Amino acid sequence: MSFIDNLITNTIRADVRKANSYNVPDSSGYIKLDSMENPYQLPVELRAELGRRLADAALNRYPVPSYAALKRAICAKLGVPTGYDVILGNGSDELISIVAMATAHQDRRAVILAPVPAFVMYQRSAQFAGMDFVGVALKSDFSLDMPAMLAAIAEHKPAVLFLAYPNNPTGNLYDAADMAELIDALGDTGIAVVDEAYEPFARTSFMGHLEEFENLVVMRTLSKLGLAGIRLGYMSAAPALLAQFDKVRPPYNVNVLTQAAAEFALEHLDVLNKQAEQLNAARTELAAELAKLPGVEVYPSAANFLTFKVPNSEDACAKLTGAKVLVKNLGKMHELLANCVRVTVSTPEENAAFLTALKAALK
């Protein structure tokens, strides 16, 4: 072997060497419906005002590591209970990693548990933190298999349980009473992280349960609300627990441009909420149109995407890509998702173009 091959073998963990990178395909020239982004930008007049705000950002200085002003705005505008704070991350991906790093015990086996199929970063973060990941299959209707979940909690005593609400990639909301039972079952040996990335569309939340469950963390992102480009996530928990996670957070993890953009956007939250309402209405219309297509089964969604089943997802997605429409083929992700496709709900024009391409692909 060459020097570089030996170097990598001798220094890089074997599981990392075997892992694949998180692949994001080039979307240039495509209708991009594979990443659950808000297709709408801020109105032109607000973008001009934002540009002036960003021009005043102190790029020559490190961010103020406490992010006090931005955190106050998030707590005031986004429903964080009085007396609770948030910590910020470079998207929710970093917050997931922070939770994993803080709970990855060096002296004993530590487990992250989640129902599957689920957001892939739960498993990847567990692996890279040196933890075990245990996935418990959902039922065929994508609801929680409560006996299996409770048995897994009893057997593995997970340090962390991730529950996406609504779930990605299935789009559904788990039963809130079932979730509360699982949080209770963890007791004082496990932390429940309710991941509410799609809360702007679901309009339901566990944030109000923080005072009820001291082992509860509620995590969100501004990405799906319409700010994917600034990469900002936040999470809240009991103050004593949140302080432990904050020890793991890099001190300057949110840059000054993200901070300024987020503060500005929160001043105009009504604009973003109206966009979310538009997308929810479009989701209903798109689901109805998909359900009319022969051989297509559409699953209920409380997010800004729809998951649906087709006779052959490989063939359909290949033809959609050929028509310059990007969607997500879920068929190989989990056996419950065989021949399933996920599509982001977008503008009327992009939704119509997607439907036209899908009809051709299914012929």
Order of alpha helices (4+ residues) and beta strands (2+ residues): alpha-alpha-beta-alpha-alpha-beta-alpha-beta-alpha-beta-alpha-beta-alpha-beta-alpha-beta-beta-alpha-alpha-alpha-beta-beta-alpha-beta-beta-beta-alpha
